[in-house]
Every structure is written in C-alpha cells, then in structure tokens.
Amino acid sequence: MTPPARRDGTPDREKDDTFYISYARPAKKQNVTPHPLEDNWWDAPEEGVRLQKVLAKAGVASRRHAEIMISQGRVEVNDTIVTTQGTRVNPSVDIIRVDGVRINVNEEHEYFAFNKPRGVQSTMKDEMDRTSVGSYVAEKTASGQRLFHVGRLDADTEGLLLLTNDGELANRLMHPRYNIKKTYLATVLGEAKPTLIKQLREGIELDDGPAKADYVQIVDTHNGQSIIRVELHEGRKHIVRRMLKAAGYPVQRLVRTKVHTVQLGEMKPGSLRALNSAELTSLYKAVEM
C-alpha cells in the first residue's frame, strides 16, 4: 500500500517507523548539505537561517536594514558578496562580513575577559589542586562550555586574561606572526631614570637573546619605587620581569592591563565579562580572520 501523500506531494513516513530525536549539536565538519533525494531535506534545520535574520540577531541592524545592506552588496559570506535576499547561512560555520568587517554570528563561541588575581594558576584545572582560572569559571565549564585561556600569566602576575572556546582565534592571537601587543604596569624597586626608557626600547640582553619593548613610560616614582608601563608583543616566559630585572629594577608587582584593544579597565580581581562586539571585531581584524 502506498503511504498517503502530504500537502507538498511527498509520501509520508510509514506509521510503524521508529525514530529518535537527538538534541546533540553536530560537529562543524559534520554539517554538510543533505542529499537532494533525502526525505524532508528542505525542512531540515541544517539548511540554515536567513542571512538578514542572522545579521539582526547579531545586532548589526534591523532585518529591514539588513536587507538593504545585502542589496547594496555590503555583506560577504565566506569571502563572496551576497545580494540575493533570503540567502540561508549556517552561523556555526559560515564567515560573515559587513563592509569588510567580520561579524560574530556563531552562538556556540564564547569570548571573555578575566581579571586573574595574584596567586591564581593560569590553568583550567590544576593537578596540584591549587586555585586556578578554572575555579572562577566553573559554572561555565560545568555547563559544557570548554573554555581555555589565550596565553598565560604566571601565578604572581595579575590582570587581563582572555578566555574563549574559539580555537582558531586563540591560536592566532598567540602566534608571533600577528604581533599582538600586551600592556603591563610594573611596580619596581628603585626610582627609574629616563635612561630606562631608551634601554628597554633599544633592547636588553637576556639569557635567551635580546628583548625590546614597543613602548615604555615611567608613570610614577615615589619612596624608592617606580611604576613603569611596558608594551610589547613578545611572548617569552617572564619577559617583562626579566627585562626590568636586567635593567636593575626588580619587579614587585606586575599587572597586565591590555591585550590589543581589550582593556582591563575597572574590572575587579576574579571578575569575568563578555567581550563586546567592538573588541571582538578588533581582535578578528588583528589576526586577519
């Protein structure tokens, strides 16, 4: 007996078919276009979401304005300009740009700024059961979000640490090719002289080779101590501490205040906040994503 036809003319499934619904999200590489002959393929969620809806949800513009932007040729999907209304995309896979700027539309990706307190290990779980970054974001990781830190801060260094589950962005931010700058405030012993600026800018010899800062500022000197702002793109271990010690100014306290355009600001130690769209767009641009 032929199964009854549905309104769209396709045969319905037989009544005794057994099927199960899975709520697990497919891996990115599994998200492929269904075969045209597969039953109900045009109704499957894998076909994507309308581009104007994705742009509106990402906060780029209203749906109507997004449609205008598409018509004007200002929107790219996977490096191809799209002008057709109703184009469907997969936010978890497709790369979308507006006016050449990448837009974060992947709801699975999370991006955070964390103010790491002094004494906290830059790990998501410490084998020696010491307090770690993971201790502060336990609720996030317990809910299934596999966050990891972008780079490291030694236990005695405080300040800005980026956390994400976007592996590609994290790897690029740490790659020396992109020269991502970090800014530190160091409290050192000794009242710094202007010659320190020239010394650090021109380069100072360390046991693993010369190192130099991109920018140096003596913020304050008082009672035998100084506060020095150092900006550099190198990522060698303890690089700021070693440079200042070699220059004759041992570090007493070190705080990372900025990574590229993301700033620590008024965040309290141990606090966590989501990156805003401007910060994320700036990071994308810096690493050519």
N, C-alpha and C positions, 0 to 999 in steps of 0.2 A: 504493500500500500504506500502511495506517495505521500510524504508528510505535507500537511497543509501549508500553503504559501502565506508569507507575511505581506504586509501592505506594500513593501518595496519589491515584491515579486520573488524574493529568495525563499527557499524552503526552510521551514522551521526545524529545530532540532527534535529528534525523536523523544517522546515523553520519558523513556526509561534510561536516557543517557545520564551518567553520573559525572559531575564535575565539581571542582573545588575552587574557591576563591582565595587567592594569596594576596596578602596586603604588603608583602615584601617589595621594596623598590629594586628594580633591576639595576645591575651594574652598568656603567656607561657603555662598555663595549658590547653589551647585550642589546642595547637599544637600537635595533635595526628596523628598516622599513618592512612591514609584513608583506608576504607574497600576495599579489593581486587576487589569486584564486582562493586564498584562505577565507573561511567563513567569517563574516562580520568584520572584515579588516577595516572597513571605512568607519566603523563605530568605535574602534578600539582607542583608548586614551593615548596610545603610542603615536597616533597621527599628529599630535602636537596641539599647541594652543595658538590662537590667532595673534599675530605679531603686535597689533595695536593694543590688545589686552595685556600682553606681557609688558609692553612699554609703560602702560598706565599703572600696572601693579608695581613696577619698579620705581614709580614716582617721577618718570621723565616728563609726562604730560597727560592730559585727559585723553580718553580714547579718541575723541573727535580731533583733537590737536595732533595726536599721534598719527592719525590717518593722513592729515595734511602733511606732516613731516615725511611720511612714506611717499606720498605723491610727489613731493619735491625732490626725492632722491637723496634724502639726508640720512637714511637708515641702511646699514650694511648687515648682512647675515653671513657669517663665515667668509668675509672679505668680498662679498658680492652685493652690489647695490640692489635693493628690493623696492619696486614701485607698485607691485600688484597688491591691491587691498585683499585682506583675507588670507594672506600667506600664513601658513602654520609653521611654528618652530618648536623645538624641544629645549626648554630653558635649562635643562640639566646638561646639555651637550653643546648646543649652538653658541657661537660667539657673536654677540650683537653690539654694534657700534652706532652711535648717533653723532653726526658731524665729526666722525673720526675718533670719537672717544668711547672706549669700551664701557658698557653698562652691565652692572651685576644683576643678572636675572635668575641665577641658579639658587633656588631656595634651599638647596642642600648645603651650600657653602656658608660657613660662619667666619667672621673676622672680628677679632677683639684686641683691645689694648689693655694690658695688665700692668699694674704698678707693683713690681716684685719687691717685697720687703727685704731688708738685710737679714741674712742667715737662712734664707729660703733657697733650696736647691732648684736649679733650672732643669728639672725633670718632671714628667707627668706622674711618675711613681718611683720612689727611692727605695733601692734594695736594702738599705740600712735603716729603713723606717724613719728617716729624718723628714722634717717638714719640707714639702716640695710644692711646686706650682700646681700640680695635680690636686693637692689638698684644698686649694682655693676654688677650683673649678669642678669639684667632684659631682655636683648636680648636673653639670653639662655632660660630663663623660658618662655618668650613670645612665643618662637618657639615650645613650647610643651615639653621641657625637664624639668622634675620635679626634680631639683637638691635639695639636702639637705646637711647640714653640718654634719661632723663627729665630735661629741663632741661640746664643746662650749669654747669661750673665753669671759670673762666679758668685759663690754664696755671699761674699762680703759686699758685692756691688748691688745697689738698689736701682729701681727705676723701670723704664719702659721696656716691655717685652711684648712682642706681637704673638698672638695665638690664632691658629686657623686650622681648618681641615682641608684647605685648598693646597694640595701638594705641589702643583705646578708653580703657583705664586710663591710659596715658601722657598722652593728650591732656587728660583730666580733671584729672590731678594738676598739669598745667601751667596750667590755666585759672584766671584770677583769681577766678572765681565761688566756688570752693571754699576759698579762703584757706588753702591747705596751708602749714603753718608749717615753717620750716627754722631750725636752730640752728647757730651758728658760735662757735668760740673764736678770738679775735683777740689776737695779741701786738702791742702798740703801743708806740711811743716816748712816754715821759712817764709819770709816776706819777699815775694817774687820781684825780680827786676825786669825791666823791658827787654833785656837781652834774652830772656827765656822765650819770648815770642819768636824772635829770629832763629833761635836754636832749634825749636820744635818745628818751625816752618821749613827750615832748610834741611832738616834731617838729623837724627841722632843715632849713633851706632849701638845696636843691641847684639846679644849673643847669637841671634839667628838672622842678622843682617840689619841694614839701616831701616829706619822708620821715620816718617814725617807726617805732620798734621796738615790738614787743609786750611784750618783756621784756628787761631789761638787768641784768647782775650784774658787779661788779668782783670777779674771782676772786682776784687776787693783784697786789701791786705790789712791785717789787724792783729796785734798782740802775738807776733811771731808766726802767724798763719796766713795763708792766702787762699782765695777761691779762684780757680782757673777754669775757663770754658775751653774745651777742646773739641774740635770737629774733625773727623777723619773717616775714610772709607775702608781702611784696613780692618781685617778681622782676626788677626793673630791673637793667641791667648794672652790675656792680661796686658794687652798692648799699651793702654793708657797708663796703667800703673807702672809698667816697666820704663816707658819713656820719661815720665816725670821723675822716677827714682834715679834714672841715669843722668838726668839734668840736675840732680841734687835737691829735689823736692819730694820726699816720700809722701805717698797718699795716705790720708787719714780717713777720708770718706769719699765714695765715688757714686754718683747718681747719673744714670743715662736719662736724658730729658727729651730726646727726639730721635726718631728714625725716619729719614727722608722728610716728609711733611707732617708726619704724625707726631703730635706733641703730648708730653705727659700732662702739662697744664696743672690744674688743681686737683688731680686725682689723689685720693688718699692711699697710703700703703695697703696693699691687699685688695684694692678695688679693681673692678673689671667693667669695661664699657665696650659697646659695639662701635666699630669704625663707621663714620658717616660716609655718604656717597662721594663727597669731595676727596676725602682721604683715600678711599679705595681706588677711585679713578686715577688719582695721582700715582699711587703705587703701581697700578696696571701700566700706566704710561712710562714710568721709570724703568720697567723691566720689559718693555716692548710686547705687552700682551694685548 
